[in-house]
Amino acid sequence: EVGVQTFADCISQAGCSSPQDMDKLKLAWQGYNYGNGYIGWALQRGGYTEANALQFSQEQAASHGWSSYGDPEYVPHVMRYYSGGSLFAGLFGNQQIVSVAMGQLGNSGGQKFWSWYGFDSRVEWCACFVSWCADQSGLIASGNVPKFSLCRDGVSWFQGKNKWQSGGTTPTAGMIIFFDWDHDGNSDHVGIVEKCEGGRVYTVEGNSSDQVRQRNYAMDYASIMGYGVIN
């Protein structure tokens, strides 16, 4: 009961009024881990960011003479389990990978993802991002998504498993979307379907102008090669 009340206080202090208000919700989560002092401190700096979460941890550890303080990665850790406020979306379907991907919006440079994959210097990291999100969601361990760094390898895997849906069809949230920009039959970009509505496909993509960004396309957009289906 005390923990719930403490978290409620963090939600209130962060000014979060909706389960979809991700910026303020992330601020509340990190504040819950660090203590409410972080929330006011972060608000003076524009809100939660991964960078200032790390800065706060380092400053607190230094001021107390400790080797560490809290968990600066608390927000991405919680995002593994967050279903956007819908319990059933988290239990059934593919909303979890979407929530994980949304939690990384704004990441620039992708080092977190390509270094996780095993590269020691920068690569084109859209597939590393998708693989990281799938791993955080337990989809690699369950055999529903491969770990891949090349888009064409992802396409081959889904097609070989008969888990492929052609471009021009209607996808669902959590599907892996593959693009073929130059229409040569080889995929050269990949992302995650956030939703599909109004004849448009909304995505979360890594390495989109070197950032994790939201994009959207007409459902019949010619460069959408197809979708990897997640059971």
VOBA-1610 file (N, C-alpha, C; in pm, whole numbers, padded with zeros to 5 digits, always signed):
BEGIN
Glu+00083-00120+00000Glu+00000+00000+00000Glu+00087+00126+00000Val+00195+00123+00075Val+00285+00237+00079Val+00349+00258-00058Gly+00388+00148-00123Gly+00448+00158-00255Gly+00354+00218-00357Val+00228+00176-00352Val+00127+00229-00444Val+00106+00377-00419Gln+00100+00417-00292Gln+00081+00559-00260Gln+00200+00641-00306Thr+00320+00586-00288Thr+00440+00657-00333Thr+00439+00677-00484Phe+00400+00572-00556Phe+00392+00583-00702Phe+00285+00683-00743Ala+00170+00682-00674Ala+00064+00778-00703Ala+00114+00920-00683Asp+00194+00941-00579Asp+00251+01074-00556Asp+00343+01115-00671Cys+00420+01019-00722Cys+00509+01048-00836Cys+00428+01085-00960Ile+00320+01011-00985Ile+00232+01041-01099Ile+00179+01183-01088Ser+00135+01219-00966Ser+00079+01352-00944Ser+00184+01460-00961Gln+00302+01440-00903Gln+00407+01541-00912Gln+00455+01559-01056Ala+00456+01452-01133Ala+00498+01461-01273Ala+00391+01524-01361Gly+00268+01538-01309Gly+00160+01597-01386Gly+00102+01504-01490Cys+00116+01374-01466Cys+00068+01275-01562Cys-00079+01248-01539Ser-00160+01262-01644Ser-00305+01244-01630Ser-00362+01135-01719Ser-00275+01065-01793Ser-00323+00963-01886Ser-00219+00853-01899Pro-00263+00726-01915Pro-00167+00617-01937Pro-00089+00632-02067Gln-00135+00719-02157Gln-00066+00741-02284Gln+00026+00863-02282Asp+00030+00935-02169Asp+00114+01054-02158Asp+00255+01007-02124Met+00326+00957-02226Met+00449+00884-02202Met+00561+00970-02144Asp+00573+01095-02185Asp+00681+01179-02134Asp+00670+01196-01982Lys+00549+01226-01936Lys+00530+01247-01792Lys+00529+01114-01717Leu+00482+01009-01783Leu+00483+00879-01718Leu+00626+00830-01696Lys+00712+00852-01795Lys+00853+00815-01778Lys+00917+00894-01664Leu+00882+01021-01654Leu+00933+01104-01545Leu+00889+01047-01410Ala+00762+01005-01402Ala+00710+00947-01278Ala+00780+00815-01246Trp+00802+00732-01345Trp+00870+00603-01323Trp+01010+00624-01269Gln+01086+00711-01334Gln+01223+00732-01288Gln+01225+00796-01151Gly+01128+00885-01125Gly+01116+00946-00993Gly+01082+00844-00886Tyr+01002+00745-00921Tyr+00967+00639-00826Tyr+01092+00560-00788Asn+01179+00537-00884Asn+01303+00464-00857Asn+01402+00547-00775Tyr+01413+00676-00810Tyr+01514+00761-00747Tyr+01466+00828-00619Gly+01336+00844-00606Gly+01283+00932-00502Gly+01235+01061-00566Asn+01140+01124-00503Asn+01073+01238-00567Asn+01165+01354-00598Gly+01283+01360-00536Gly+01375+01469-00565Gly+01411+01477-00712Tyr+01412+01363-00780Tyr+01448+01363-00922Tyr+01344+01435-01006Ile+01217+01421-00971Ile+01111+01476-01057Ile+01124+01628-01067Gly+01134+01695-00954Gly+01150+01841-00957Gly+01278+01883-01027Trp+01385+01810-01002Trp+01514+01837-01066Trp+01503+01824-01217Ala+01438+01717-01263Ala+01425+01692-01407Ala+01332+01793-01473Leu+01226+01832-01404Leu+01132+01929-01461Leu+01203+02061-01491Gln+01300+02098-01410Gln+01375+02220-01435Gln+01464+02207-01559Arg+01481+02083-01606Arg+01566+02057-01723Arg+01486+02004-01841Gly+01356+02026-01837Gly+01271+01991-01950Gly+01203+01856-01940Gly+01224+01782-01829Gly+01160+01652-01812Gly+01259+01538-01819Tyr+01206+01418-01820Tyr+01290+01298-01821Tyr+01364+01282-01954Thr+01491+01247-01947Thr+01566+01193-02060Thr+01657+01085-02005Glu+01699+00993-02091Glu+01793+00891-02047Glu+01923+00956-01998Ala+01963+01064-02064Ala+02088+01130-02029Ala+02080+01194-01891Asn+01968+01265-01861Asn+01965+01329-01730Asn+01935+01229-01618Ala+01873+01117-01652Ala+01856+01011-01552Ala+01993+00958-01509Leu+02082+00941-01605Leu+02218+00896-01574Leu+02294+01004-01498Gln+02278+01130-01539Gln+02346+01240-01472Gln+02304+01249-01326Phe+02174+01239-01299Phe+02123+01246-01163Phe+02181+01135-01077Ser+02184+01014-01134Ser+02240+00899-01062Ser+02386+00922-01026Gln+02463+00972-01121Gln+02605+00996-01099Gln+02628+01106-00995Glu+02546+01212-01003Glu+02561+01321-00907Glu+02525+01277-00766Gln+02418+01200-00753Gln+02376+01154-00621Gln+02478+01057-00562Ala+02529+00968-00645Ala+02630+00873-00597Ala+02754+00947-00550Ala+02796+01046-00626Ala+02915+01122-00590Ala+02895+01200-00460Ser+02777+01261-00444Ser+02753+01344-00325Ser+02742+01261-00198His+02700+01135-00211His+02688+01048-00094His+02809+00957-00074Gly+02902+00961-00168Gly+03018+00874-00158Gly+02987+00729-00187Trp+02883+00707-00268Trp+02842+00571-00302Trp+02895+00534-00440Ser+02900+00404-00466Ser+02947+00359-00597Ser+02838+00372-00703Ser+02712+00374-00662Ser+02601+00387-00757Ser+02479+00441-00684Tyr+02381+00484-00761Tyr+02257+00535-00704Tyr+02141+00499-00796Gly+02048+00418-00747Gly+01929+00384-00823Gly+01961+00310-00953Asp+01863+00308-01039Asp+01876+00241-01168Asp+01849+00342-01279Pro+01953+00397-01342Pro+01931+00496-01448Pro+01861+00440-01571Glu+01852+00306-01580Glu+01781+00242-01691Glu+01643+00193-01648Tyr+01590+00250-01540Tyr+01463+00202-01486Tyr+01348+00216-01586Val+01347+00328-01659Val+01237+00350-01754Val+01235+00245-01865Pro+01346+00221-01938Pro+01339+00115-02039Pro+01312-00023-01980His+01355-00045-01856His+01324-00174-01793His+01173-00188-01770Val+01109-00082-01722Val+00964-00086-01700Val+00889-00096-01834Met+00942-00029-01937Met+00874-00029-02067Met+00861-00169-02125Arg+00945-00263-02082Arg+00934-00401-02130Arg+00798-00461-02096Tyr+00736-00408-01990Tyr+00612-00469-01939Tyr+00491-00379-01954Tyr+00511-00260-02008Tyr+00401-00164-02014Tyr+00317-00186-02139Ser+00187-00183-02123Ser+00098-00211-02235Ser+00010-00092-02269Gly+00057+00027-02239Gly-00018+00147-02274Gly-00143+00166-02190Gly-00149+00104-02075Gly-00265+00117-01988Gly-00370+00010-02010Ser-00351-00077-02107Ser-00448-00183-02134Ser-00390-00316-02088Leu-00449-00372-01984Leu-00401-00499-01931Leu-00403-00608-02037Phe-00511-00616-02112Phe-00525-00725-02207Phe-00432-00709-02326Ala-00399-00584-02360Ala-00302-00564-02468Ala-00166-00620-02428Gly-00135-00612-02299Gly-00009-00666-02253Gly-00008-00817-02247Leu-00124-00876-02222Leu-00131-01021-02208Leu-00150-01092-02341Phe-00219-01028-02432Phe-00251-01091-02560Phe-00212-00998-02674Gly-00165-01056-02784Gly-00129-00974-02899Gly+00013-00923-02888Asn+00044-00823-02969Asn+00181-00781-02988Asn+00208-00640-02938Gln+00123-00591-02848Gln+00138-00452-02805Gln+00267-00430-02727Gln+00320-00534-02667Gln+00437-00516-02583Gln+00557-00464-02661Ile+00582-00520-02779Ile+00697-00474-02858Ile+00677-00330-02903Val+00552-00290-02926Val+00524-00151-02962Val+00556-00060-02845Ser+00516-00100-02724Ser+00544-00020-02605Ser+00694-00006-02583Val+00767-00115-02601Val+00912-00111-02586Val+00972-00014-02688Ala+00929-00024-02812Ala+00981+00064-02917Ala+00949+00210-02889Met+00826+00237-02844Met+00787+00375-02814Met+00872+00433-02702Gly+00916+00347-02612Gly+00999+00394-02502Gly+01136+00441-02545Gln+01174+00414-02670Gln+01306+00453-02721Gln+01301+00572-02815Leu+01183+00632-02832Leu+01172+00746-02923Leu+01270+00856-02884Gly+01337+00910-02984Gly+01433+01016-02961Gly+01576+00970-02947Asn+01597+00839-02928Asn+01734+00789-02920Asn+01807+00827-03048Ser+01925+00883-03033Ser+02002+00928-03148Ser+02132+00850-03157Gly+02165+00802-03276Gly+02292+00733-03298Gly+02286+00583-03285Gly+02193+00534-03203Gly+02168+00390-03197Gly+02273+00306-03130Gln+02369+00367-03059Gln+02476+00287-03000Gln+02421+00180-02904Lys+02316+00217-02833Lys+02253+00123-02739Lys+02215-00006-02808Phe+02173+00004-02934Phe+02119-00112-03006Phe+02227-00188-03082Trp+02316-00114-03153Trp+02418-00188-03228Trp+02526-00246-03137Ser+02551-00181-03023Ser+02648-00240-02930Ser+02588-00361-02861Trp+02458-00356-02829Trp+02389-00473-02773Trp+02400-00591-02869Tyr+02388-00562-02998Tyr+02393-00670-03097Tyr+02530-00736-03101Gly+02633-00658-03072Gly+02768-00714-03073Gly+02867-00639-03159Phe+02821-00527-03221Phe+02912-00448-03304Phe+02992-00352-03216Asp+03118-00331-03251Asp+03203-00239-03173Asp+03216-00102-03237Ser+03148-00081-03348Ser+03140+00052-03410Ser+03007+00062-03482Arg+02972+00184-03521Arg+02839+00208-03575Arg+02814+00132-03704Val+02693+00074-03715Val+02643+00014-03838Val+02506+00074-03866Glu+02452+00049-03984Glu+02313+00087-04010Glu+02227+00002-03917Trp+02156+00068-03825Trp+02110-00002-03706Trp+01958-00024-03697Cys+01887-00009-03808Cys+01741-00028-03801Cys+01704-00170-03757Ala+01775-00271-03811Ala+01745-00410-03775Ala+01792-00441-03634Cys+01903-00382-03592Cys+01948-00400-03454Cys+01843-00346-03357Phe+01783-00233-03392Phe+01678-00174-03308Phe+01558-00268-03297Val+01511-00320-03409Val+01397-00412-03408Val+01431-00536-03326Ser+01553-00588-03345Ser+01594-00707-03270Ser+01600-00679-03121Trp+01652-00563-03084Trp+01659-00527-02942Trp+01519-00520-02881Cys+01427-00455-02951Cys+01289-00445-02901Cys+01226-00584-02888Ala+01251-00670-02986Ala+01197-00806-02980Ala+01256-00882-02863Asp+01385-00864-02839Asp+01449-00933-02727Asp+01393-00884-02595Gln+01376-00752-02581Gln+01321-00696-02457Gln+01178-00746-02432Ser+01108-00781-02538Ser+00970-00829-02526Ser+00961-00981-02514Gly+01074-01048-02513Gly+01075-01193-02500Gly+01044-01268-02628Leu+01042-01196-02742Leu+01000-01257-02868Leu+01111-01334-02937Ile+01236-01301-02905Ile+01346-01380-02960Ile+01358-01512-02884Ala+01349-01503-02752Ala+01357-01625-02670Ala+01244-01722-02702Ser+01126-01668-02736Ser+01011-01755-02766Ser+01011-01805-02910Gly+01107-01757-02992Gly+01117-01803-03131Gly+01022-01736-03226Asn+00964-01621-03186Asn+00869-01552-03271Asn+00933-01448-03362Val+01053-01405-03326Val+01127-01306-03406Val+01274-01347-03403Pro+01343-01338-03516Pro+01486-01370-03516Pro+01569-01252-03467Lys+01691-01278-03427Lys+01788-01172-03403Lys+01861-01150-03533Phe+01844-01032-03593Phe+01904-01007-03724Phe+01954-00864-03732Ser+02062-00847-03807Ser+02118-00713-03828Ser+02107-00670-03974Leu+02074-00763-04062Leu+02053-00734-04204Leu+01906-00753-04237Cys+01847-00653-04300Cys+01703-00660-04330Cys+01669-00784-04412Arg+01751-00816-04511Arg+01720-00929-04598Arg+01718-01060-04519Asp+01799-01069-04412Asp+01796-01190-04330Asp+01664-01201-04254Gly+01612-01088-04210Gly+01482-01088-04144Gly+01371-01131-04239Val+01374-01079-04361Val+01274-01118-04462Val+01281-01268-04488Ser+01402-01319-04507Ser+01419-01463-04536Ser+01365-01549-04422Trp+01388-01505-04299Trp+01343-01583-04184Trp+01191-01590-04180Phe+01126-01474-04191Phe+00979-01472-04184Phe+00917-01547-04301Gln+00973-01530-04419Gln+00919-01602-04535Gln+00940-01752-04521Gly+01057-01791-04468Gly+01085-01934-04450Gly+00997-02000-04347Lys+00945-01920-04252Lys+00856-01972-04148Lys+00708-01959-04187Asn+00683-01914-04310Asn+00546-01887-04355Asn+00475-01788-04263Lys+00553-01688-04220Lys+00500-01583-04133Lys+00518-01447-04203Trp+00482-01444-04330Trp+00503-01327-04412Trp+00371-01277-04467Gln+00353-01146-04466Gln+00233-01083-04521Gln+00278-00977-04621Ser+00226-00981-04741Ser+00272-00894-04848Ser+00235-00748-04824Gly+00313-00657-04882Gly+00281-00516-04880Gly+00149-00490-04951Gly+00082-00384-04909Gly-00049-00352-04966Gly-00164-00411-04887Thr-00132-00503-04795Thr-00235-00562-04709Thr-00239-00485-04577Thr-00336-00517-04494Thr-00355-00444-04369Thr-00278-00512-04255Pro-00179-00445-04197Pro-00104-00505-04087Pro-00173-00479-03953Thr-00121-00543-03850Thr-00168-00517-03714Thr-00049-00473-03628Ala-00079-00415-03515Ala+00025-00363-03426Ala+00124-00473-03388Gly+00251-00438-03392Gly+00355-00531-03352Gly+00419-00606-03467Met+00357-00604-03584Met+00419-00668-03699Met+00549-00595-03734Ile+00641-00668-03797Ile+00768-00611-03841Ile+00752-00569-03986Ile+00772-00440-04014Ile+00751-00386-04148Ile+00885-00370-04220Phe+00892-00425-04341Phe+01014-00420-04421Phe+00991-00330-04543Phe+01092-00249-04573Phe+01085-00157-04686Phe+01188-00193-04791Asp+01155-00161-04916Asp+01248-00176-05029Asp+01245-00043-05103Trp+01335+00049-05062Trp+01330+00185-05114Trp+01354+00192-05264Asp+01449+00112-05314Asp+01485+00122-05456Asp+01418+00014-05541His+01328-00064-05482His+01246-00161-05556His+01331-00261-05634Asp+01438-00308-05569Asp+01524-00408-05635Asp+01501-00549-05582Gly+01397-00564-05498Gly+01365-00696-05444Gly+01437-00730-05316Asn+01521-00638-05265Asn+01593-00659-05140Asn+01552-00552-05040Ser+01518-00595-04919Ser+01479-00499-04817Ser+01602-00423-04767Asp+01586-00292-04750Asp+01696-00211-04700Asp+01657-00126-04581His+01541-00149-04521His+01501-00079-04398His+01390-00159-04332Val+01383-00148-04198Val+01284-00225-04123Val+01240-00145-04001Gly+01116-00166-03959Gly+01062-00100-03841Gly+00955-00186-03776Ile+00880-00126-03687Ile+00775-00195-03613Ile+00644-00121-03636Val+00538-00194-03667Val+00407-00132-03688Val+00348-00092-03553Glu+00319+00037-03539Glu+00253+00087-03418Glu+00102+00063-03426Lys+00045+00096-03542Lys-00099+00079-03563Lys-00128+00100-03710Cys-00249+00068-03750Cys-00294+00093-03887Cys-00436+00148-03880Glu-00454+00269-03929Glu-00587+00328-03926Glu-00599+00434-04035Gly-00720+00454-04083Gly-00744+00555-04184Gly-00667+00533-04312Gly-00639+00406-04344Gly-00566+00376-04465Gly-00417+00404-04457Arg-00366+00428-04335Arg-00223+00457-04318Arg-00162+00362-04215Val-00035+00332-04236Val+00042+00248-04145Val+00133+00339-04062Tyr+00121+00329-03931Tyr+00202+00409-03840Tyr+00311+00318-03782Thr+00434+00368-03780Thr+00548+00284-03744Thr+00637+00351-03640Val+00721+00269-03577Val+00835+00317-03498Val+00958+00255-03564Glu+01053+00339-03602Glu+01170+00291-03677Glu+01299+00343-03615Gly+01397+00254-03606Gly+01532+00295-03569Gly+01609+00336-03693Asn+01712+00417-03672Asn+01797+00466-03782Asn+01716+00539-03889Ser+01615+00610-03845Ser+01541+00698-03935Ser+01600+00837-03916Ser+01683+00880-04011Ser+01766+01001-03994Ser+01848+00989-03866Asp+01897+00866-03842Asp+01986+00832-03730Asp+01919+00847-03593Gln+01785+00838-03590Gln+01713+00843-03463Gln+01603+00737-03463Val+01549+00712-03342Val+01425+00635-03331Val+01311+00734-03348Arg+01231+00711-03452Arg+01125+00807-03487Arg+00995+00735-03519Gln+00886+00808-03507Gln+00756+00762-03557Gln+00739+00811-03700Arg+00690+00723-03785Arg+00661+00757-03923Arg+00523+00705-03960Asn+00472+00748-04074Asn+00348+00688-04124Asn+00346+00694-04277Tyr+00277+00598-04335Tyr+00276+00580-04481Tyr+00136+00537-04525Ala+00104+00566-04649Ala-00017+00509-04707Ala-00004+00357-04708Met-00112+00289-04680Met-00107+00144-04668Met-00059+00078-04798Asp-00087+00142-04912Asp-00046+00085-05040Asp+00085+00149-05091Tyr+00161+00208-05002Tyr+00289+00270-05039Tyr+00378+00165-05105Ala+00429+00199-05224Ala+00498+00101-05307Ala+00625+00047-05244Ser+00688+00123-05154Ser+00814+00079-05095Ser+00797-00012-04975Ile+00671-00036-04933Ile+00648-00135-04827Ile+00655-00273-04891Met+00761-00345-04859Met+00783-00477-04919Met+00690-00581-04858Gly+00672-00574-04726Gly+00584-00669-04659Gly+00605-00667-04510Tyr+00544-00763-04442Tyr+00542-00765-04295Tyr+00579-00904-04242Gly+00660-00902-04137Gly+00684-01024-04062Gly+00573-01038-03958Val+00506-01151-03957Val+00392-01174-03868Val+00442-01236-03738Ile+00398-01180-03626Ile+00432-01233-03493Ile+00310-01303-03438Asn+00325-01428-03404Asn+00211-01504-03348Asn+00179-01453-03208
//
